[in-house]
Amino acid sequence: MTIRSYFYDAGFQNGVRFDEQQINAMSNAFQKATEVLGVKENAPPIVHKVIARIAEAAKDGHCDPQELCKRALNALQGIGNPHVRRHQTVPERRAF
């Protein structure tokens, strides 16, 4: 199952249908979050928590990958996840 499939499923389970733009944003946010956390995409249960937090933020109307990633990491910090240290932050987007 691809990461995109997980986001389609997460939306379906929450009664939300994410469009292609949202799925792309969530996929990008997921890649950045797993990079910041230093975990591989196939390392459950942290991966499932990241997916759930990103989908939650997208459901609330956020579609910027940077914002989705930040919200997911902040939510994971709030539940005392050992993979997320308080000093970890999402790198700011670089101007091109």
N, C-alpha and C positions, 0 to 999 in steps of 0.2 A: 504494500500500500504506500502510495506517495504522500508526501506532506500535504499536497493539495487535497488529496482525498480525505485526510484527517480534518481539514478545515471545512470541507463540504459536509462531512458527517457531524462535526461540532455545531455547525449552523443548523442542520436538520434536527439534531437532538434538542436544540434550544428554540425551535420554532422560527428560525430565521433562515432566509435564503440569501447567501452572500453572492454578490455579483463577481464577475471576473476581475475587476479592478480591486475589490476588497480581498479576494483570494491572493492576488499578486502581492498586495501590501502585507498581508498576514504571512505569506511565505518568506518575504524579505525580512520581516520583523523576526520571524522564527530563526532564520539563519543567523542574524545578528545576535539574538539572545543566546543561542547555543554557543556561539563564538565567545561571547562575553563570559558565559558560565563555564566555558571550557569542557563542555560535554558533547558527546557525539549524538547525532540525530537518532540513533537506535539505542539510547540508554534510558529506558523507562525506569522508574515512574516520573522522573523529573521532566522528561520530554512531554509526557501527557499533561503535566501541570502547566508547562510553558504554553502548549497548544490551547489549553482551556482558558488561561489568562488572556492570551492574545485574542481568542475568539470572543471572550467577554467584552474586551475593550472595543473590538470591532462592532459588536452588537450594540454598544452604546453610541455608535456613530463615528468613531475614530477610524481614519483610513490612512494616516501617515505612518509609514513603517517605523520611523524613528519614535514616534509617540506610542505606537503599539508595543514596541520593544520595551520602552521605558516603563510603561504601565505594567507590563507583565513582570519585569524584574522587580519593580517596587512592590507589586502584590506578593511575589514570592518572598521578598524580604520580610514582609508583614506576617507571614506564617512561619517565620523562623526556619526557613529552608537551609540546610547546611551547605548546599551548593552555592548559595548567594551570600557573599560577604557584604557588609554595610558599605565598604569603600568601593565596591564595583559600580561603575557607572557606564552608561551607554555613551560611546564616543560621539561627539558632535559631528553633524554632517559637514563635509568639506565643500566649499564652493568650487565650482569648476570654471 
